[in-house]
Amino acid sequence: MANYKDIHGTNIETVTSDPSNPVEGQVWYNSTDQKLRGNKLTTGGSWSTLTNLNTARDQVAGAGSTTSALVFGENFGGETELWNGSSWTEKNDLNTNRRALAGAGASGTAALAFGGNLASPSPNAATDVTENFNGTSWTEVGDLNQARSFPGGTGTNTAALCFGGSTGAGTNPPITAENESWNGTSWTELGDLNSPRNSLGDAGTNTSALAFGGSGPTAATESWNGSAWTEVGDLNTARLAVGGAGASNTEAVAFGGPSSSALTELYNGTSWSETGDLSNGRGFMGSTKGSSTAALAMGGSDSVHVESFQGPGANSPVDFTLS
């Protein structure tokens, strides 16, 4: 009878901690936990709860990854918290307190905050202020050409995109389709969205992005190729206040929305499909930017909830039951 080595070409390895990047079908014995484990790839997306934020917040922005993330702004505040993969630490506040802003950044120590609503001098006045975070504090940099609140935003702190949003002040300000690109120093106006909207979801980079959902509410999705927006497959459920993450205009995850929505959808470059819902439904949350298979949803709807998304194809260690 063939043994494990004959079949797979290696013995079952004994380790003190689980492998950081196991392959599908790999088996090992964790001597610390005294568990025989194997790895499988997930077939559907799911959320798991993480350590709560220190401060409950709404209408926030986020940046980074599942191991290094930043959440900032809220209810006309400027509070900033940094995630190191296991806990949240308060950092220096934004220089300009605001809510309904957008964010970009590849890590929690290199992020960009832009746009938003101010509490004064005019309540709900849109701002063009842009700030850069260096891991410790925020510095004001080149302003947006168009002041706006509730915009979409994605990319990094040196190459970002800002699109849509509301301009002006008051309870019902105009909604814009304007789109701007950040090069690390200044913003440049580029091709507008096909549909003006605010409170939309976002994913991708400044040359390959997605804009989805938003005011209406709408299910419309648009793809950015670096020069123009093209309408593509709609979300299954129209909604605003939606969170988003993804590496390009061919893969994204959309989650949450108004009225404590927990709905989550995955985009494959052509169409959206429903997958595992958030454990705590909410809208207007901060989210990480770079991956649709590994993302964070942070705060939102005046909550402290933080959840981590694991998409299809991700590693999922399982324990074997021995008898």
N, C-alpha and C positions, 0 to 999 in steps of 0.2 A: 504494500500500500504506500502510495506517495505521501511524503510528509510536507509540512508548510514550505520548507526550504526547496524541496524538489519542484514545487509548483511555482513559487514566487522568486526563487533564486537567492533568498536571504533568510536568516533566522529571525525570529521575533526578538527585537532589541529591548533590553532593559534600560530605562532612563529614569532620572529623578524628576523630570518635568516633561510635559507634553511637547512634541516637536512644534516649532513655530510655523512651519509651512509644510504640513504633511501632504502626500499625494493620495489620490483616491485609492482606497483599498489597503492603505498602509496599516499595519498592526504593530502595537508596542505594549510593553508592560511598564506602568508607572509605579516604581517602587515606593515613592513617597505616599501616594494615595492607595497603593496596593490594589490597583485596578488594571485589568487587561482591556485595552482600548483599540479602536480602529477608527479610520476616517472615511466619511462618505461625503459626497457633494450634495448640497441641498437642491431640491427640485422646485421649491417655492420660496417666496420671501416671507420673513417673519420679523417681529419686533421683540426686543427684550429691554426690561427696565434697567437703568443705571442710577448712580448716585444723583440725588436731587441737586438743583441749583441752590445757592445760598439765599437768593432773593427771587421771589415770585415776580413774573414779569409778562408783559403783553406788548405786541407790536414791536418786536425786537428784530435784530439781524444777527447773522452768524457767519463763521468762516472756519476753515481748517478741515481736519480729518477725524476719524473715530478715536485716534490716539493723541491728537493735539488740536484742540478746538477753542474757539472764542465765541462768546455771546455778549452783546453790547446794546445799550440803549434800552428804553422802556418808559412808558407813561411820562414823557417829558423829563426823563432822567438820563444819566450818562454812565450808570454802573456797568462795569466790565468784569467778566469772570473767565478764567482760563482753565481748560480741561487738560490734564496730563495723562489721561488714559485710565485713571482711577479716582481722582478727586478734583473738586473745583476750588480755585483760589481767586480771591478778589484782587483786581489790579487797578491801576489808576483810571479814573473816569474819563470819558470823552470830554473834550474842551467845550463842546457845544451840546448841552442836554437836549435830547430829542427822542421822539418815537417815530414809528412808521418809516424807518430808514432801510437802506439796503447795504449788503456787505459782500466782500470778496476776499479771497485769501486761501493759500494752500495749507497753512498751518496756523496754530493758535498764536504764534509769535511773529507773524507777518500778515497783517490784515488791513483792509481798507473799509472805511465807513463813509457813506455818501447819501445826501438827500435827507428827507425826514420832515417831521412836523415840529414846530417850535411852540412853546407855551406863551412866549412873549417876544416882541411887543404886541403881536396880534395872535390870539389863540388859533391854533391849527394852521399857522402860516408855513408854507413850504420853504425849505432852505436849500441852498446850493452847496453848503459847506461839505468839504471832503477832508477826512483825517486818516493818517497812516499810523498803524500800531507796530512798534518794534520789539514787542515782547514785554515791555515794561510800561511805556506811556504812549500817548497819542500826540501827534504833531499835525497841525493844519497844513494842507498842501493845496494844489490848484483846485479851484471851485468848478462845479458843473457849469455848463453854459445855460442850462435851464433848471431853475429851482423846482423841486418836485418832492412829493411825499408818496408813500406806498409804491415805489418803483420796483421793477425786477432788477436784479444785479447778480453778476457771476464773474468768474475768472480769478485772477490773483491780484496782489497789491501793486504789481507793476504792469499788469495787462488785464484790465477789467472792462466790463460792459454794463451800461445802465440804460434801461428801456422802460417806456410807459410811465405811469404814475399820475398824480394830481398836481396841478399848478395852482398858485394863488392861495387864498385863505378862506375861512368860513366853513359852513357845514356842507356845501355842495360845490366845490371848486371845479374848474374845467379839468377834463381828463386828456392826457396827451399820448401820442404815439411816438414821440421823439426818442431817438436812440443815440447814445454817445459812447465813445471808446476812450479808455484811459491808457496812456503809454508809460506811466510812472512819473510823469511830470505835469501833463495837462490833458484835458478832455477835448475830443474832436467830434463834431456832429457827423453822423453817418445816416444810412437809409432807415427811414421810419418803419415801425411795425405797420402791418396792413390794417390792424384794428386797434384804435386807442383803448387803453384799459389800465386800471390800477389793481393793486392787491393780487398780483399774478405770481405764478410759480416760475422758477428759473433753474437752469442747469447748463453746464458746459463751460466753454472758454470764450474769450473775446473774438475769436474767429470761427467758432463752431458751437452755437448755443441753441437752447430751446426756451420759448416763452409759452406758458400754458395756463389755462383758466383765467380768472380775474373777474373784474366788475361786470355786472350783467344780471346774474352770473353767467359766465360763458364756459364752454368746453373747448373753445378754439385753441389750437396749438400751431405755433409758427417756428420754423427752422431758420437759423441764421448761418450763412456760409462765409461770413467775413465781408460781404458787400451788400446783401439783400436778404429780406425775410420772405419765406415761402410758406403758405399754409399747407399743413400736413394733417394726419389723422387726429380727430378730436378725442379728448378725454371721454371716458364712458359716462362720467358724471360731471355736469357743469358745476363749478364752484369758484368762489374767491377765497382770499385769505389762506391760500394753499402753500404748503412747503414743498421744496424741491431740491434734488441733487442729481448729479450726473457728470460724466467726464466730457461729453460731446453732444452734438445734435442727433446722434443715433442711439443714445441710451440715457434713460432718466427714470427717476422715481418721483411720483407726486403723492403727497400725503396731507391729511387733515383738511380743514376748512371751517366754515362758520357753523354755529349751532352744535359745537362739540363733535364735528365729523371726525371719524377715525379711518375713513376710506383711504386705501393705498392702491396706486396703479403703477405698473411698469411699462416703459416705452422701449420698443425694440428697433426703432428706426423707421417703422411703418405704422404701427398701431399700438394702442394701450390695452393692457389686460389687468384685471383686478387680481390682487394678491393679498397676503395677510394684513389685517388692519392694525392700526396703532392700538396699544393697550389703553391709552388715555386720549380720547378724541379732543382736538383743539385746533385753533387757527391762529394766524399771525405769529408763528413761532420762528425762532432762528434755526438755521440748518447748515450743515457742512456742505461743501460744494463739489468735491472731486470725483465721487463714485456713486453709481446707482446700486451697487451691491454691498456697500459698507458706508452708511450715513448716520448722522445724528439728528434728532429732532429735539430742540432745546426750548423749554418754556412755552409761552403762548397761552392766550386766554387767561392771563393772570395766574399762571401756575408755575410750580417749580419742577415739573416733570421733565425727565430726560430719558429718551429711548434710543436704542441702537438698532439699525436695520441691517439684516443679513439677507442678501438677495440670492436668487438661484445660482448654483454653481460655486457657492462659497463652501469652505471647509467646515465640516460639522463632526467633531469627535463624538463617538458613542461608546458607552461601556458595555462589555460583554458580560452576561450573567452565566456563571459557572455552576454546575451542579454535579 
